Amino acid sequence: MNQEEASLGYRAIIAQYRARQPKPPALRLACVYRQPSDYPDCYVAREWLVTAGALEARLEPLAVCADLEGCRSAVRCALGPAAYRLERSELDDPCIVETWL
């Protein structure tokens, strides 16, 4: 085996090792929006995943509801009984009502 073949072998072993490693834990959160541009007559809950160095939005909304309580129920169901609600920040987009952790 020459040096190039050995190097490729080590790379394959390292790649297999990394593929078996657990993914870093993600923080799940949900933002509730009132009348976002894509659903102008509804409340919408969207789930986000936060990992080390990344913020990822789910493509489909978690819930699209006629009222705020419907979205809150969907968020509690998705995030579990320990879900905690945060009031919107002044820095948030105006259509954000609240964020859940």
C-alpha positions in Angstrom: 0.0 0.0 0.0 1.4 3.3 -1.0 1.1 6.6 1.0 -1.8 7.9 -1.0 -3.8 4.7 -0.5 -3.0 4.7 3.2 -4.2 8.3 3.4 -7.5 7.5 1.7 -8.0 4.5 4.1 -7.5 6.7 7.1 -9.9 9.3 5.7 -12.6 6.6 5.2 -12.1 5.4 8.8 -12.4 8.9 10.1 -15.5 9.6 8.0 -17.2 6.4 9.3 -16.3 7.4 12.9 -17.8 10.9 12.5 -20.9 9.5 10.9 -21.6 7.3 14.0 -21.1 10.2 16.5 -24.3 11.6 18.0 -25.5 14.9 16.6 -25.2 17.8 19.0 -28.4 18.5 20.9 -30.7 21.1 19.4 -32.8 23.7 21.2 -36.3 23.6 19.8 -38.3 26.8 19.9 -41.4 28.1 18.3 -42.3 31.6 17.2 -46.0 32.6 17.0 -46.7 35.2 14.3 -49.8 37.3 13.8 -50.7 37.9 10.2 -47.4 37.0 8.5 -47.2 37.9 4.8 -47.7 34.2 3.7 -50.8 33.8 5.9 -52.3 37.3 6.2 -55.5 36.4 8.0 -54.1 33.9 10.5 -51.8 33.2 13.4 -48.9 30.9 12.5 -46.5 28.9 14.7 -43.1 28.1 13.2 -40.6 25.7 14.7 -36.9 26.6 14.8 -33.9 24.4 15.7 -30.9 26.0 17.2 -27.6 24.1 17.3 -24.0 25.1 17.7 -23.5 27.7 15.1 -26.8 27.2 13.2 -30.4 28.3 13.2 -32.7 26.2 11.1 -36.3 26.9 10.3 -38.7 24.1 9.5 -40.2 24.5 6.1 -43.8 23.8 7.0 -45.5 25.8 9.8 -46.1 24.0 13.0 -49.7 25.4 13.0 -51.9 27.8 11.1 -54.8 28.9 13.3 -57.6 31.4 13.3 -56.8 32.5 16.8 -53.8 32.9 19.2 -55.1 30.2 21.6 -55.1 27.6 18.8 -51.4 28.3 18.0 -50.6 28.2 21.7 -52.2 24.8 22.1 -50.3 23.5 19.1 -47.0 24.8 20.4 -47.6 23.2 23.9 -48.4 19.9 22.2 -45.3 20.0 20.0 -42.8 21.2 22.6 -44.3 19.4 25.6 -45.6 20.4 29.0 -42.4 22.2 30.1 -42.7 24.7 27.2 -42.0 28.3 28.4 -43.5 31.4 26.8 -41.4 34.5 26.2 -43.0 37.9 25.4 -41.9 39.5 22.2 -38.9 41.8 22.2 -38.8 45.3 20.9 -36.2 44.0 18.4 -38.5 41.3 17.0 -40.3 41.6 13.7 -43.6 43.3 14.4 -45.7 40.3 13.4 -44.0 38.1 16.1 -46.4 37.7 19.1 -44.3 35.5 21.3 -41.6 32.8 21.4 -41.7 29.5 23.1 -38.8 27.4 24.4 
